[in-house]
Amino acid sequence: MQQRPFWHIGVVAILLLALVACGNAPASSPAASPPAAAPTPPVADLSAPMATVLQPSAVSPVATMPSPDDTGPTPLPSDGGVETITGEFEYTNDIITTYYLQHAVGLVDLYGFITRDEEWEVPVESQVLGPMTIDTTRQRGTFRLALPARPSGMMADVDNNGQHDAGVQVFVVAYWPNLYGGPFSEGDDRSFGWPSYLASTVNDPANNREITGGKLVVWAPDDAQQFPTGFGGDGLLFTADDPVGPLPAGYSVIDLDQRPFGIERSRDVQVTLYEPSDAAIKDFSNLSYTEAFDAMFQKVRVEYAFNGIPGKAPDWDSLYTELAPRVAEAERRRDRRAFFEAMFDFVNAFRDGHVGLSSPLSGSLFRERAAGGYGFAIRELDDGRALVVFVTRNGPADRAGMQVGAELLAFNGTPVKDAISAVEPLGGPFSTDFALRYQQARYLLRAPVGTEAEVTFANPRSAPQTVTLRAVEERDSFLATSIFQERNPAALPVEFEVRPSGAGYIRINSNYDDLYLLIRLFERALQTFEDLDVPGVIIDMRQNSGGAPLGLAGFLTDQEIIVGQDEYYSERTGRFEPKGPIDKILPNQNQYRFDKLVLLVGQACFSACEYESFGFSKVPGMIVIGETPTAGVYAEVARGQYILPDNTFLQVPTGRTLLPDGTPLLEGVGVAPTIRIPVTADTVLANRDLLLERAEREIVGR
């Protein structure tokens, strides 16, 4: 699949498709190189008048670049040079071991960075791969990369002398996992621009991933080439004001952290791969409550993805005024529960389903406030009625004579519609009114064990009656209306079958899994259905809570699908800035066509699931069926991961995708059905999957 500018996820943070170039060798493979030699690469002439020349300061085997005016002895050889690159890395965000099973290190052509072309496709012939081993327990890795005798990257003239020279090839060493297909990044697993995640360079996330440090691998065809010795006055690399100096023939490792830049020529050079600071988890767990809260609040209030979007962000000043004294008091009393409750209220000040909190105390909050139930569950219908859809056998409601199909009329003397509106559910926050309303109806019937409630209901074809119910510890009624009740934790990420009607059925259970397996299974389903000549295909996204957006719709259309412009807060400018080119889903090389296509959506489809659903909805002829849109919870959250004291984890989205009119893509809206199944007494009481049945009728016509 094509590389994504960034990942959106539902429950766990991800960043890597923006930063990792995809498509490489398994960790157990020997060093790999392209299948065929490339022709002599063209030269990119980036020359301009040289601004300055830095004076030499050479040592061996690590040396700074000498000035062209240096007449002293040069300790570096004119040929030979580096033969192998070895090194290690550390990481805090363990997404790489969730999504990838085939890990490798790559020698990656940096021509895209030299030309600042984020849409430049990394040529397969330039890629060189080596084995990588990851210790998931220690979150560390090691790698080894054998350099080819002659690389096949793009030649770039970077000496600023105004003449057309042979130039050099410039590479970065980077994490290069395999997402799809063969070991190299090509075809549907192509990579664009330049890598900055677990790369040998340090990149500035606030300035379009400009290189600010680290190491590069450079190959020169002879000793007549020159290379920058510093960043120049503008602080940028490969620009017209870079000072330059001579470069030995063969491979050199350039140390960008030395001034002037250093040259390493040992046969084996050690290189570190860096996790970007914005991708790393923000760990404030060793700070005091007040210090951690202030540090987190300061970052979140400027980096929150939907700042400036009406109705999304809280009133920051009022929120801080309310919570800061509570946090300080919790610190003074060393009160873990008080700190947790302050963080809980912080999270619920947002109108955003991606904002979340996890703590060892989370379960105790539910137990205290909502462990008790009255032994029945309701669904609110389109006509405003609340119908009983589940009664716990021998529970309080059952003993009071309540039946499935009864209408709940009032709760504690308040009309049921108003009673639902007054509920503050624990499962928030929520991005949409329909998601909030659904959970309010569920939590109306939850209370501390022993709580009494006056309930007025009318059984089918019976007069209303009012009873007093006492909450008991039971979960069955609560789970009966869970939006995740059909989820199977043991399921593969993609499952498929031919329905009795003859329609092909694909259920994408999760995008938070082995991505190679996910894509293979999805394409296997399409291949199978094409071979069987099914009349149409149903794609069910209703129980997928997110993960990595893959653009699977690219298998079903030969046209690009425009998604939107990604934006992040920039510390450099103090405002949200575009990140990369316009995001789009590209057509896959393998294309599949079916006479009819149906997409099933629902409110349990979050984040990356919504990205996939958006793409599928744009495939020509696609019919979208659902009771509700998808959850409307869409943003990038990898950069908003925090660890606070007491093993408290906080997530806040930091990246947004905007449509041409400036409104957020999907957030607060979701992917809406083109055929909406109404919520009626018949639909909520049916013991069948009415949405799937409707989808089959759309395909087979009966």
Secondary structure as UniProt FT lines:
FT   HELIX           16..19
FT   TURN            27..28
FT   STRAND          43..45
FT   STRAND          62..64
FT   TURN            68..69
FT   STRAND          84..90
FT   HELIX           95..99
FT   STRAND          104..109
FT   HELIX           111..114
FT   TURN            115..116
FT   TURN            118..119
FT   HELIX           124..126
FT   STRAND          128..135
FT   TURN            136..139
FT   STRAND          140..146
FT   STRAND          155..157
FT   STRAND          168..175
FT   HELIX           187..189
FT   STRAND          201..204
FT   TURN            205..209
FT   STRAND          210..220
FT   TURN            223..224
FT   STRAND          226..228
FT   TURN            232..235
FT   TURN            240..241
FT   STRAND          244..246
FT   STRAND          250..255
FT   TURN            256..257
FT   STRAND          262..264
FT   STRAND          268..274
FT   TURN            277..279
FT   STRAND          282..283
FT   TURN            285..286
FT   HELIX           289..303
FT   TURN            305..308
FT   TURN            310..312
FT   HELIX           316..333
FT   HELIX           336..347
FT   TURN            348..349
FT   TURN            353..354
FT   STRAND          356..358
FT   TURN            360..361
FT   HELIX           362..370
FT   STRAND          372..373
FT   STRAND          376..380
FT   TURN            382..383
FT   STRAND          386..391
FT   TURN            393..394
FT   HELIX           396..399
FT   TURN            400..401
FT   TURN            404..405
FT   STRAND          407..411
FT   TURN            412..413
FT   STRAND          414..415
FT   HELIX           416..421
FT   TURN            426..427
FT   HELIX           433..443
FT   TURN            444..445
FT   STRAND          446..447
FT   TURN            449..450
FT   STRAND          452..458
FT   TURN            460..461
FT   STRAND          465..470
FT   STRAND          472..473
FT   HELIX           476..479
FT   TURN            480..481
FT   TURN            483..486
FT   TURN            489..490
FT   STRAND          494..498
FT   TURN            500..501
FT   STRAND          504..508
FT   HELIX           515..532
FT   STRAND          536..540
FT   TURN            542..543
FT   HELIX           552..555
FT   STRAND          561..570
FT   TURN            571..574
FT   STRAND          575..578
FT   STRAND          583..585
FT   STRAND          596..600
FT   TURN            603..604
FT   HELIX           608..617
FT   TURN            620..621
FT   STRAND          622..626
FT   HELIX           638..640
FT   STRAND          641..644
FT   TURN            645..647
FT   STRAND          648..651
FT   STRAND          655..658
FT   TURN            660..661
FT   TURN            667..669
FT   STRAND          675..676
FT   HELIX           681..685
FT   HELIX           690..700
//
